[in-house]
Amino acid sequence: MKHIVTVQEAVTAFADWIEPTNAELDAIEQEMPAITAGVDLLNAQIITLDRTPSELDQQRIRRAWRRLLTARREQANRTTDGMLPEVGA
């Protein structure tokens, strides 16, 4: 019996279009503070999965949540700053 397999991965594994563009890398770099804050929040929540959260755990989660909200707010402000029309022009 012959096995029919696809060679798509071998053909496209080294294609130029698979690499991210500079614009995509810049977008990832701008989102990185929100990404790391989200990871910190998840880590704080994961710690409390197998036990009752202590006061310190709750503070850690609240602090991580505030960092995430701050990072998202700053990211939103950065993206809208370029879209607002100039006043008095």
C-alpha positions in Angstrom: 0.0 0.0 0.0 1.3 3.4 -0.9 1.0 6.2 1.6 0.1 9.5 0.2 1.5 12.4 2.3 1.6 16.1 1.7 4.8 17.9 1.2 3.3 21.3 1.8 5.3 21.9 4.9 8.6 21.1 3.2 7.7 23.4 0.3 6.5 26.4 2.3 8.8 26.0 5.4 11.4 28.4 3.9 9.1 30.7 2.0 9.9 34.4 2.3 6.3 35.3 3.1 6.2 33.3 6.3 8.4 35.7 8.2 6.7 38.7 9.8 7.0 42.0 8.2 8.6 45.0 9.9 5.2 46.5 10.4 4.0 43.3 12.1 7.0 43.3 14.3 6.4 46.9 15.3 2.8 46.1 16.1 3.9 43.2 18.3 6.4 45.5 20.0 3.8 48.1 20.8 1.5 45.4 22.2 4.2 43.8 24.3 3.5 45.6 27.6 -0.1 44.5 27.5 0.9 40.9 26.6 3.4 40.7 29.5 0.8 42.2 31.9 -1.7 39.7 30.7 0.8 36.9 31.3 1.5 38.2 34.8 -2.2 38.3 35.6 -2.6 34.7 34.4 0.3 33.6 36.5 -1.2 35.3 39.6 -4.5 33.5 38.9 -2.9 30.1 38.3 -1.1 30.3 41.6 -4.5 30.4 43.4 -6.1 27.5 41.4 -5.3 24.7 43.9 -5.7 26.6 47.1 -7.8 29.3 48.8 -6.4 32.7 47.9 -4.7 34.5 50.7 -4.8 38.3 51.2 -1.3 38.4 49.5 -2.7 36.4 46.5 -5.6 38.7 46.2 -3.3 41.8 46.3 -1.1 40.2 43.6 -4.1 39.6 41.4 -5.4 43.1 41.8 -2.0 44.6 41.2 -1.6 42.5 38.0 -5.1 43.4 36.9 -4.3 47.1 37.3 -1.1 46.8 35.4 -3.0 45.1 32.5 -5.6 47.8 32.5 -2.9 50.5 32.5 -1.1 48.8 29.6 -4.2 48.5 27.6 -5.2 52.1 28.2 -1.7 53.3 27.2 -1.9 51.2 24.1 -5.3 52.5 23.2 -4.2 56.1 23.7 -1.1 55.5 21.5 -3.3 54.2 18.6 -5.9 56.9 18.8 -3.3 59.7 19.1 -2.4 59.2 15.4 -6.0 59.1 14.3 -7.3 62.3 15.9 -7.5 65.4 13.6 -5.3 68.4 14.5 -7.2 71.2 16.1 -6.7 74.7 14.7 -5.1 73.5 11.5 
